[in-house]
Amino acid sequence: MFQQKPVAAAVSMALLSLAAMPALAQAQDTPQMQTVEVTGIRASLAKSLNVKKNSSANVEVITAEDVGKMPDKNLADSLQRLAGVAVRTDYDEAEKVSMRGTNPDMSLILFNGHTVSGGDWYVADQGSSSRSTSLSLMPSSVLNQAIVYKTSQANIADGGLAGTINVTTRKPLSQKEKFSGAISIGAAYAQLPDKITPDLNANATWQNDAGTMGIIVQGFKEKRYSRRDSTSRFAYGASSGWDVINTTTMKGITDESLAGTGLKAADLNGVRMPGSMSSEFVEGERARKGGMMSVQFKPNKDLDISATGFYSSMDANNHGRLTSGAMYSMLLGKNDPVGGVTAIAANTSATGLPGGQQVFAQIRNPVIVNETSIYGYPLKVLKSADIVYPAGTAPQYIGNSEGFYRDGANATSSFLDLDAKYRVNSELTVKGLASVTRGEGKTKLDQGMTFARYGTGIHYGLNGLDNPPDSQYFGAGSNTPGLNADGSGYRLVGLAASGIKTVDREASLQFDAEYKLDKGFLQSIESGVRYSDHKRKSGRYNPAQRGGLPPAPTSGIMPYPDNFGDGLGDGNWDNTGFTYAPETLKAYIAAITKTTTPEFERRVASEIDMRERQSAAYVMANLDADKWSGNVGLRFVRTQVDADISTPIPAGRCQRTEPGKPAVPCAAYPTAITTAGDGASYLDNVAFNPNGGVLYYKTPTSRSFTNVLPSLNLRYEMDKDMIVRFGASRTIGRQNYNVLGTGYGTPTCVANGCTVTGPNPNLRPLLSDNVDLAWAWYFKPRSLVSVNVFHSKIDGYVKTGTASQITVDLVDPRDQTVKPFFVNTSSQQGAKISGIELAFEQPVWGGFGVQTNVSKAKTKVDDGRPMVGASEWAANVGGYFENDNMSARLVYNYRGEYVNSSTAPAPTANSQGLSVINGVAMPTAPTIAAGVSTLAFSVNYNLSKNLVLALDATNLLNTRRAQYRYSEEEPQKLDVSGRQFYLNLKYKF
């Protein structure tokens, strides 16, 4: 689908390594496992390879040999070193993990065999209701091992459509010493914000003398600052993103205005152009703290009981600023201060006074280039131009500036599990696992101010995908708040304040048994049952405003830093801007808002209230015969989904309750939530209007789905060092919560019927039929070359924003009668993924070694659109060195381009939109994240037997992350987050 690009040095180095391998090979006994390890690199690699070699399924493994030390500062970073695994990076830290070219919500992450609820720290993700797990709350120091299942088997918890990752914590009785521990003290340096923060990790393990009981206690406290500098096309109203020129409505584009360019006005029709030259500046801090405790009791060789509790909390206040243009508004002759271009939006005035003649911006000095869209259509792009008003025009609306401070941004994750294993006799072993987990993501108040900017024109020039565009504002004055005498400058035009809270929790119970048979090739039978009860609640709230728009503060004004955008590359662009200090902004918002009641601050329209109960039972046979081994099984799954969906009530049918007063009942809708404000005004010195705004009630829905998931894994030893594996399975992935339970929008009725936007509770779980074939040769100790091909056929891939035959009974606002409304929502379709993975690792000489892999995954969706989140290419090239005194790693990672979106697109997001350009209808342009390369380095030096000095560095290339639309001729965004360095001194006892 996308234009193919080379995977830089990664692919060539991996292939060269494969080509050179036979000359280096020596047939020796060795274990297997493609893995990423840490302390004692060579020993840990050998152990990891052995774990994988003996596994029935096709797995990858990461293990921490040294207490509290994984290969990277973040588990997601470690996982992306493995073939077929990619990550989504926000700001300076990898957070979401995806497998084999899929979106993160198609992969399941387990901890100690059970799911873990976790909150998101960023406000946009908090409201997305994705199933993907953020690893930002999981410091790598608490983890022991991660096993990545690329092929499924019946005894693994279901839910991982593309694959499952099971992360385990340490067991107290697995430690060699009776009492041991480690203390790590250090500092993190973030280069772009230029700040140093402390890191502290400590753990201790105790066992009784008999070795029958042990305890692990671990705590961590870490803080870091982040900053992201960006240029983008994001703006207010119609000027956000890209669109086409239309000289019928953009009346300033005439043959006369283009005189001397060799172009006529008609030549510009259908030419794609950006709506804004914007800069975005985000700063934040992330303070993570928490701990883990595990107790293990093993009175004899038959009984093993352990309980593990984990809690992590991250405070993540962040401050975002935007300076944007409004070139579409200018060309359309509109003067609405927040970018409105509808017929009722304010028009421009040539004199700058009310009643003046409408004036339209012109395009001067245009440069047009050709492009071919990702769908193969030839298009034209306005690469550079001056968008200016005619000489003598008074300053008009040309853009905006905003600053929003997200106060009280926080994410938490916790779990408590009880795991027991009992060997009844030599043939029968039973296991039980009970767990509860809770995660929360919230932002107490997302608050900010919006200014409109006035001037006479904008110049821009695009400089390709990897450099910021040239930009310059004309007649707009300096980039500081306030209007100048001629009407240029900035005027405060709006403010906003709202919060959000999402709570995710689950309780689960499972029981497993294995009975050994040793009858020919049938070694044992495993069976088990599992039940989980999952609840998801999410909603926004906002304080009431007192009324009016007081003048903007005159103090606390902060300009953008002098080095803003230095890491973005060359370009003559306006990198100035302003914002207000957080305390100034908070004080201003506090003065114009007021406390009412928590109930009145509710925004019912935004709420998601869901319960999902999963029941499963399985049976699996473990096989072993001579050189053959494996397993075959069936898993039976039932999913019960209940949702209370916010549904609008027609105007005038119910009355809203004034804050602090008894609830007003509604006879027409007895379950109406009359106490919620939903943004209704409650101004000072103004009588409360009980009939203002929209009221809602909850419509309950309930659906159940039953699925059968077969699986087969076969392992064949061609000889003692060469293994072939085959896997076939059906896997299940459940839809994101918002497509099942988000609220209905505003009903609309026209002559041919009524429609409403909303969820689709009828969406079935996704099912994928998968086949996997792998060959691996362990040709030397700690050495591996492998080839893996796979194919998945997906049924139920979501198609958002489509008209459906689903109806909901609502009231027609025209005649107040109840009738069926067709829901504009999500539907389902098929998709396919096919790919290949190559891996190679080997010690080279004198403590040096290499690890490389490359993967390619081709995706195809029935509607012809690209699969969201799918990267065709991914690769890693790594080298390591180790001797008795030190160990070091250098790892390069590449992830290819992919369609970028929120982690859970809204069910009404128009993924099926069409753009008509010069009479040709084509799919609306997606936003594509360009391929990125990163480089990480770590070194550990043993100062003594018990004292280790460690240095880690990430994002050493200071990678610029770019996005584009139809092609690279349409850059959408470019950002940079800077390098990070970590220095730690670790004492082991």
N, C-alpha and C positions, 0 to 999 in steps of 0.2 A: 504494500500500500504506500509506504513512504519511499522516498528516494534513498537508495542504498548508499551507505558511506563506509569507508574503511574503519575498522576498529583500532585505528592508530597502531602503536607498537604491540598492543596486546595480542592481537590475532597472529601477526607474523611471528612474534617470539614463541607463542604457543605451538604453532605449526612447525617452526624450525626445531623446537625441542622434540616434537614427535618424530620428525624426520631423522634427527641425530640419535634417537634413543637406541635403536638396535645395536649400534656400534658400542654403546656403553653397557649394554645389558649383560648380566651374568646370572645364570639360573641358580638362585639360592632360595632357601626357605624364607618366607617372609609373610607377614600378616597384611591385612588391608584396612583401608579407610582413608578416603580423601578427607582431610581435616585441617584445622587451623589450631595451633597449640601455642603454649607459652614457655614457662620456665622449664628448663631441661627440654629444649625444643626437639632434639633428636630422639630422646626417649619417648617423649609424648607423641611424636609423629608415628613412631613404631607401634605404640599402644593403640593409637586411634585407627591406624590402618588395619590392625588385627581385629578391632571391634567390627569394622565394616565388612571385612572379608568373611567373617563368620555369621553375618546377619542373613536371614532368609530374604528379607525385603531389600530393595535398593535404597540405601540410606547414606547420609553424610553425617559426620560427627565433629563436634568441637568439645574439647575437654580441658578443664583447668587442673593441671598437675599440682601446681603450687596453690596453697590456700589463698583465696581472695584475688587471684590474678588470672584473668582471661586474656586472650590475645589482643583485645582492644579495650578502650575505655567504655565502649558501648557494645552490648550484645548484637545489635543490628549491624554494626560495622563488621563484627566477626562473621556473621552469617553471610554477608554479601561477598566474602572471599570464596564461597563455595560455588561450584558450577550450577547454573540455573537459578540462583538466588539474587534478587535485586532489592534495593531499598529506596524509600522515599525520604529525602533529606529536607527538613525544614530548618531554616536559619543555619546553624553550624552543627547540627546533630542529626544523625540518621534515626528515624523513628519507626516507620512502617515497613514491613517486610513482605515482599511478593515472590512468588515462585513460578518459574517456567512461563514468563511472559504474561502474567495475569495481574489484575488489580489486587492490592493488599487484602481486600475483604473476601477474597477467594481462598486464602490460606488460613489455617487454624493454628493458633499458638496455645499450647497447654503448659502448665507448670505442675510438676509432680503428677501428671496424668489427668489433671482437671483444668477446666477453663478458669481464667482469671479476669475479673472485671477491672477495667482501668479507665480513668477519666482523661480527657484531653485538656491541655493547658491553654490552647489558642481558641479565641471566641468563635471563629468560623467552624473549627472542627468540633467544638462542644455542641453545636446545634446540628451537625451533619447526621448523627445517628448511624454511623457506620459500624460494621462488625469487626473491622480491623483493630488489632491491638497495638497501642503505642508502647514502645519499649523505652521511652524516655524516663519512665518511673522506675526502671529496673537497672540499678547499677550492676555492672558485671561482677563486682566483688562478692555478691551473694550466691553466685551460680556455680554449679559443679560441672554440668555437661548439658549439651544440646544435641538432640538427635533429630535430623531432618528426614522424614519419611517421604520419598519421592513416589513410592508405590504403596498402596494401602493394603491393610489386612484387617480381618474381621474383628480382632480384639483391640483395635485402636478406636478411640472416641470419634464419632462421625462429626462432620461439619467442615472438613478441609477439602474443598472441591479440587484445588490444585495440589495440595500437599499438607502435611501436618508436621509441626515442630514441637517436640516435647522437651521442655527445659526442666532439669532437676536441680534441686538444692543439695547441699552436702548432708551426709548422715554422720552423726557423732561417732558411732562405733566403726566407721570406715577409716578413722584416723589411727596412725600407728602409735602415737604417744598417749599416755594417760592424761596428761595436761599439756596443752599447747595453745598457741595463738599467734597473732600478729597485730602490729600497730603500724599504720601507714599515715604519715603526715606529709603534706605537700601543698603545692600551689598550682593554680591554673592561670595561664596568661592568654587573654583573648586579644589578638593583635589589632583588630579594627576598632573596638571600643577603647583599646589601650588600658586595660584594667587587669589587676591581679587579684585572685580570690583564693581562699583557703580550701583545702580538701582534708577530710579526716575519715579514716576507716579503721575499725578495730574489731577483732573477733577473738573468742576464746572457746576452747573445747575441753570438756572434762569427761573422764570415764572412771567408773569405780574399779577397784582392783580386780574384780572378777571379770571385767569386760562385758557385763550384762546390762549396764545402763550408762547412758552418756547424754550430755547436753552441749549444744552449741548456742552461743549468744553472739550476735553481731550487730553493730551499729554503724551508721554512716551519716555524714553531714558534708554536703558539697554545695558550692555556689559558683556560678559563672555568669558573666555578662555576655550579651549578644548584641549584634548590630547588623543590619542589612541595608545596603545602599542600592537603589534601583532606579532605572529609567523604564517607563512603561507607556502604554496607550490608555491606561485606566483614567476615567474622568467621570464627570456627572452627566446624567441624561444621555442623549443621543450621541454625544461626542466621545463616548467610551468605546474603544476598540476600532474597528475598521468598517467602512461601508463604501458605496460607490457614489460617484459624482452624477448628479441629475440636474442638467441646466434648466429644466422646466421649473424646478422649485428653487434652484440656486441662481437667482436672476442677475446676480452681479457678474456672472461668467458670460461674457459676450465676445463677439468677434472684435469689437473695438478694444475691450480690456486686454485682449491677447495680441494686439497689434505688435508686429516685430518678432513674434515667437515662431512664426511659420505654422501656427495652429489655429484652427477655428473652434468655436465653442462646441460644435457637434463632435469634434475629435475627443473631447473630454468626457462625453457621456459614457457611463459604464466603467470608467477608470477607477480602480480601487485607491483609496487614500485613508490615512489615519485621521482619527478625530481629535487627537491630542498628543502633545509632547509633554509628558508628565515625569515628575521625579517623586520617588517614595523613599522615606527615611524612617526606619523602625529601630528602636532601641528597647532592650529588655533585660531582665535578670531572671535567673532560674536558681532557686535555692531548694535543693533536694535533701531531705532528711528522713530517716526511718531506721528500721532494723528488722532482724529476723531471729527467731528462736526455734530450735528444734530439739525435741526430747525423744530418745530412742530407748526401748526396753527389749532386750533379747535374752530371756532367762535360760534358754537352751537353743539347740540347733533347729528346733522345729517351730518356734514362735518368734515373730519379729513384729513389734508394734512401734510406730513412730508418729509423732504429732509435730506439725510445723506451722508456725504462724509468721506472717510477713505483713509489714505496713510500710508504705512510702507516701510521702506528701511533697509536692513541689509548688512553691509560690513562684508565680511567673508574671508579675506585673510588666506590662509593655506599653510603649508609647509610639503610635504611628502617625506620620505626617504625610501629606500629599500636596503637591503643587501641580495643577493640571491646566490644560488648555481647553478651548471650546470651539474648535474650527468649524464643526458642522453647524452649530448655532450661528456663528458669524456668517457662513455662506447662505443660511436659510433666513437671515434677517431677523433673528429672534434674540430677545434681550432678557429672557427669564433667568434669574440669578442662580438657578440650580440646573440649568441645561434643558429645560422643557422646550419642545419644538412643536407641540400640538397647535391646533388652530386657536385655542384660547390662551396660549402662552403669549407673554408680552412681546410686542414687536420692538425693533430698534427704532431710534429716533435720531435723524441726522444732526439735529441741533442739541441733542441730549436733554431736551425738555419735553414734557408731556404734549402729545398732539403733533409732534414733529413728523416729517415724512419718513416712512420706513426706508432703511438703507441696507444694502446687501454687500457683503465682503466680496472682493474680487480675487482671482488667482493670478498672480504675476510670476514671471520667470519659471514656468513649469518645466520639469524634467521628467519624462515618462519613459519607463522601461518595461520590457516584456517579462512575463512569468508564466510558468505552467503549474497549475495547482496540483495538490496531492491526488486529486481525482482525474488528472490528465487534461483539464480544460485550459486553453490559452487565455491569459488575462493580461491586463496592463495595470501598472502601479505608478502613482504619482510619487516619484522618489524624492523630489524636493520642490519647494515653491514658497512664495510669499503669499500669505492669506491676509489681505489688508483691505481696509475700508478706503473709499475714495478720499482724495486730499480734501482737508477742511472739515471732515466728519468729527463730531465731538466723540470723546471716548465712549466706547460701548462695552458690553459684557464680552470678555475674551477668555474667561477661565475661572478657576476656583483655587482656594487653599483651605485645607482642613487639618486639624490636629485632634486626635482621639487618644485618651489615656485609659487603659483598661486596668482599673484598680480592683484588687482582690481576685486577680486571676489565679486559680489554684486547681491542681489535679491531685487526686489520691487514688491509691490502689491497695487493697489488702486481701488476704485470704487466710483461712485456717483449715488445715486438713488433718485427717486421722487415717493412717494407712496401717493395715494389719495383714500379715501373711502367716498362715499356719499349715504345716505339713502334717496332715492327719495320719498318714502312713507312707510307706515307700512309694505307693502308687498315686495317692491323692493329695493335692495341695490346693488350699482355698485362700482367697485374698478378698479384702474389703477396702473400700476407699470412700470416705465421707468428706465433703468439703463445703464450705460457705465462702463466698467472696463478694466484695463490694467495691465499686469504684465511683468516683464523683469528679465531674469537671464543672467548674463554675467561674463566672466573672461577676463580681459584686456589682460593678458599675462600669459600663463602656460609655464614656462621656466625652463630648467634644463640641467644637464650634466649627462652622463653615463660613468662609468669606467668599464673596464674589469679587473678581478682578476686572478692572475696566481699563481699556487701552484702545489702540487703533490697528493693531495687527500682530501677526506671528510669522516668523520665518522658521522653516525646518528643512533639514536634509538628512535622509537616512544613510547610515554608514555601514550597512551590513548587519549581520546577526550578532557579531561579537564585539561591536563598538557602539557606544551611545550615539544617538543622532545629534546633529547640530540643531540648535534651537536658540531663538532670540525673540523677545517680546518688544513691540514697538509702542511708544507713547503710553506706557503703563506705569511709569515711575519706578521707584525702588521696591524691592521685595520685602516690604514691611507693612504692618496693618495701618489703615487709615486712608481717607481720600485726600487728594490734592485739590488745589483751588480750581483746576480745569476739569475736575471730575474723574481723573485717572486715579489708579491705586486700588485699595481694597475696602470693601464695606461688609460688615457683619450681616449675614442674611439668615442664619439658622443655627440651631443647637439641637443636640440629642443626648439622651441618657437612658440607658436600659441595662438590664442584667440578664443572665441566663444561668440555669442550673440543670445539669443532667445527672441522673443517678442510675447506675446499672448494678444489678445484684443477681446472684444465683446461688441456689443450694442444690447439691447433687449427691447421689448415693449410687455406688456400684458394687457388684459382687461378682467375683470370677472364680472359676475352678478349673484345675487341670488334672486329668486322669491319665497316667502313663500306661500304655498298653504293651509296647515293644513287640508287636505282632507284625513281623515282616517290615514292609515299608511304612506302616502306620505306627508312629512312635507314641503319640498322645492325642487326646481330645481336650480342647479348651471350650468352655462355654461361660456365658455370663449375662448379666442384666445391668442396665443403667437407667436412672431416672434423674432428670434435672428440672428445676422450676426457675425460670429466668424472668426477671421483671425489668422494664425499662421505662423511666419517666423523664421527660424533658420539657422545659418550658421557659419562656422569656417573661420578664416583668419590667415595669418602668415606673419611676416615681411621677407623681402629678406635677405639672408646671404651674407656677403662680400666675403666669400671664405676662405678655409683653416681651420685648427683647432689649434689655438694658445695653448701654454702650459697652463695647469691648474693653477689657482692662487695658490700662496704659502702662502697667508695669509687668514685670515677669516675662517680657518678650525675649525669646531665645532664637538667634539665627542658626541656620544649619552650620555644622562645623566646617572649618576651612578646608579640611581634607575630604569633604563629602564627595563621593564618586571617583576618588583618585584611582581606585582599583578596577574601575569599569573599562578603562582603555581610553583611546584617543577620541576626541570629538569636541567641537566648540559649542558646548551646550550650557544652558543656564542652570548652574548647580547651586543657586542661592535659594533661600526659602526662610520661613520663620515658623515658630510655634510658641506656645506658652509653657512655662515651667509647670510640671504636674500640680504643684500645690496651688499655683495661681488658677489653673483650669478647674481644679476641684472646688476651690472656694467660689468661683464664679457660678458653677453649676449648682452648688449647694444653696447659693443665695436665691436662685430662681426656681428651685424645686422644693417640694414639701412632702413630709411624711403623711400618708393617709392610713391605710391598713394593708397588710400583706395580701389580703383577698382582692382589694380594689386594684392593686398593682399587677395582678395576673393578666397575661395576654393569652387567653384560652385558645385563640386561633393558632398559636404557635406550638401548642402542647402535643406531646406524644405520650400515650399511656398504654403500655402493652404488657402482656404476659405471654410467655411461650414455654410450653411444657414438652419436653422431649422424653420419649420412652424408647428403649432399645434392648434387643436380645440378640445374642449371637451364638454360633457354634463354629468351631474351627478345628481342623485336623492338621497336626504337624507330621510331616513326611520325611523319611530318611531311608535311602536304599543305595548302598555302594557310593557312587559318585553323585547321586541325586539327593536333593533335600528341598524342603519348602513347606508351604502350607496352602490349604484351600478352605474357604469358609463362606458363610452367609451371615449377614447382619440385617435384622428387621428393625425398621425405624418408624416411629409415629411422631408427628409434630402437630401439636395443638396450639394455634395462634389466636389469642383474644386481644381485641383492641377497642378502646373507647375513642371514637373519632369525633373531633370538634366539628360541629355542624352549625351553619349560620341560621339565625331566625329572621324572618322577614321584618322589615321596619314596621314599628307600630304595634306589633303583636304582644310584646312584653316591655316592661319598664325596668330600667337599671336602678339599683339600690345606691343611695348616697352613702359615702363612707361613714362608718360609725352608726348607721341607722339599722333597724331590723330588716332582714331580707324581705324584699317585695316578692310575693308569689306571682306566678304567671299561670292562669287557668288554661291558656291555649297550649302551653308547653310546660307541663309540670316539672320537668327536669331542667328547665332553663337555669343557667348559672347567672343570676341577676346581680350577684355581688361583685363580679369581676369587672374591672374598668375597661380592659382591652383598648387602651389608648384614648378613651373618652376624656374630654376636657373637664377639669375641676378647678376653675380659676378663682383667684382671690376676688372678693367683692362682686362676683357674678353669680346669679342664681343657678343652682344645679339643674341641668336639663336631663331628666330621666329618660328621654326619648332619643338622645344623641348616640351616634355610633351604632355598632353592630353587636348584638348579643348572640350567645352560642349555647347549645346543649350538646351532650355527648351521645353519639349513636354507637351502641355496642355491636361488634361483629365477632364471629367465631368461626374458624375454619380448622379442619384437620386434614392431614396428608399422611399417607402410609407409603413407604418405599422399602424395597428389598435390594440390598447391596451385596452382590457376590464379589469374591476376590480370590485370586490365585497368584502365588509366588513360587517360582521354581528356580533352583540354584544347581548348576552343574559344574563339576570340577573337570575341566579338560585335562589338566594335570595339576600337580600340587600348587603351582603358582599362577594358574590361569583359570579364571572363573567366568562363566556365562550365566546371566540372570534373565528371566522373563517374568513379567508381571502383567496381569490383566485384572481390572477392577471397575466397579461402578462406585462413584463417590457422590456425596451430596453437599451442597452449599446452600445456606438459607439467605433469603433476600434481606437487604438492609432494612432496618426498622422503619425508616421514614416512608418507603414506598408501600408499606403495609398499613401504617397507622397515622400519617400526618393528617392535619385537618383539611376540611373542605374550604375552598375559596369562595369568592362572591358569585352567587348564581347569576346567570345571564340568559335572557330569553329574547329570541328573534322570531321572525315569521315562520321559519321552518323547524323550530323546536327550542328546547332549553338545555344549557350545558353548565357544568360547574367543574372546577379543577379539584383534584383530590387524590386519595390513595387508591390502591387496588388490593383489597384483602384477599382476592382470589388468586393472587400470584402463587404459583407452585414453587417449592424449593428447586434450585438448580440441580440437575443431574449431569454427571459426566461419565462417559464410557472411555476408559483409558487402557492403552497398551504400552508396554515399556520393554525394551530389549537392551541389555548392557553386556559389554565385554570388558574385562579388566585383567591386566597382566602385572603381577608383582615380581618384577624381574630382578630386583636386588633388595636387600634390607632397606626399609623406609622409602621404597620406590614404587611407583605405580604409573602405568599408562592405561587409560580407559576411554571407551567410546560408548555413548548412550544415545539411543534414538527413542522418541516417544510420540504418541499421538493421543489427543483427547477430542471427543465429540460431545459438545455441551448442548443440553436441552434446557430452555428456560432462562436464557440470558436476557436481562431486562432491557426493554426499549422504552425510554422515558418520553413523556410528552406526546402521547398518541391518543387519538380518539378511540373510544371503546364502546362496546355494547353494554357495559356495566351501567346500571342506573341506580339512583338513590331518590327517594321520594322527598321533594322539597316544595316550598310554596312559590308559585309563580307570582312575582311582585306586581304583575300587570293586573291580574284579576283575583289575587289572594286565594287561588285554588291549589290544592295539592296535586302534583303530577310528577311523573318520572323525569329526572334530569340525567342526561348522559354525562358520564364522568370523563373529563380529559385527564388521563393518568398514564400509568405504565402498562405495557403489555409484554409479551415474551417472544423470543425467537431462538434460533439455533446459532451455534458458533463452533469453530474448530481451532485447535492448536496443534501444530506439528513442529518437532524440533530435534536438534542434535546437540550433544554436549561432549566435549573433548577435555581430558585432564591429563596432566603429567606432573610428576614430582620425583626428585632424586637428589641424594647427596652428591656433591660434585668433587670437592677436594678440600682437605684441611679444615673441616668444620663448616664449609660453605655448602649451601644447597639451594634448589630452586623448586617453586611450586607455580604451576600455570594452569589455567583452564579458559575455555572459550565456549560460549553457548549461543545457539541461534534458535529462535522460536518464531515461526510464521503463524499469524492468526488470521482468521476469516470469519466475519459476521454475516449473517444472512442478508441484512439490509445493505451490505456493501460499505458501511461506515467502519472506521478503524475501531478496534477494541480499546476501551478506556484503560489506561495504565499499562499497556502491553509494550515492552521493549523487544525488538527483534534481536538485538545483539547485546551480549554482556561478556566481559572478559576480566581476568586477573593475571597479573604477572608479579610474582613475589620471589624475593631472595632472602636467605637467612644465613647467619653465622653464629657459631657457638663454640666456646671452649670452656675450660674449668672456671674462668674468671668472669666471663661476660657472654651475653647473647644479644643478637640484634636482628631486626626485621626491616625490610623495605618492601612495601606492597603498592602496586599500581592497580587501580580499578577503573573499568569503563562500563558505563551503562548507556545503551543506545536511546534514540529518541522515542517518545511515547506521547499519547494523548493525555494531557493533563486536565484534571478536574478536582473538585472537592472529593474527599474520601467516600462520600455517599451523595451522588447527585440527587436533586429533588425529583420526585416522581413526575412533576409537571415540567421539568427542564426539557426544552425542546430539542431533543437529540435527533429528531427527524425533520428539522427545519430545512427549507429550501430557499436559496437566494436566486433571484432572476436577474441576470446580468446580460445586457444587450440581447434580451429575448431568450436567453438560454437558462433553463432551470437547472441548478446544481445544488448538491448538499451544502448547507451552511458551513462556513469554515470552523473547524475545531481549533482549540488552542493546543499546540504541540510543544512539549518540552524537548529541546535539542539535546543531543548526546553530551554527556559530561565525563571528564576524566578527573580522578582524584589520586593523591599520593599520600601515604601515611608511613611513619617511621617510628620505631621503638627500640630502645637499648636498655639493658639491665646490666649493672656492674656490681659484682659481689665485693663489697668493702671488707667483709669478713664472713665467717660462716653463717652468721645470723643477721647481718646487716646488708641490705641491698639498696642501691641507688638506681632509680628508674626515670627515664626521660621518654615521653611520648609526644609525638607531633602529628597533627591531623590537618588535612586540607593544605598540604604544603604547596600545591600548585596555585593556591588562592583562586580556585576555580570560579569562572564566571558562568552562571546558569542562565541560559537564554530560552525564550519561548517565541514561537511564530505562529502565523495563521495559515493561509492557503499555501504559502511557500516561504523560503527564507528571505524573499524580497519583501515580506511583510513582518518585520520584527515586532513582537508584541511586548516583550519584557526582557530586561537584562539586569541581573543582580549579582552581588558579591557579598560574602560574609566574613572573609578574612581567615587567617591561620589561627590555630590553637595549639598551645604548648602546655605540657603537664610535667612537673618535676616532683617526685615523691621519694621519701626516705622510709624504707620499710624495715621494721625490726621483728624478727621471728623468735619465739621462745618456746 
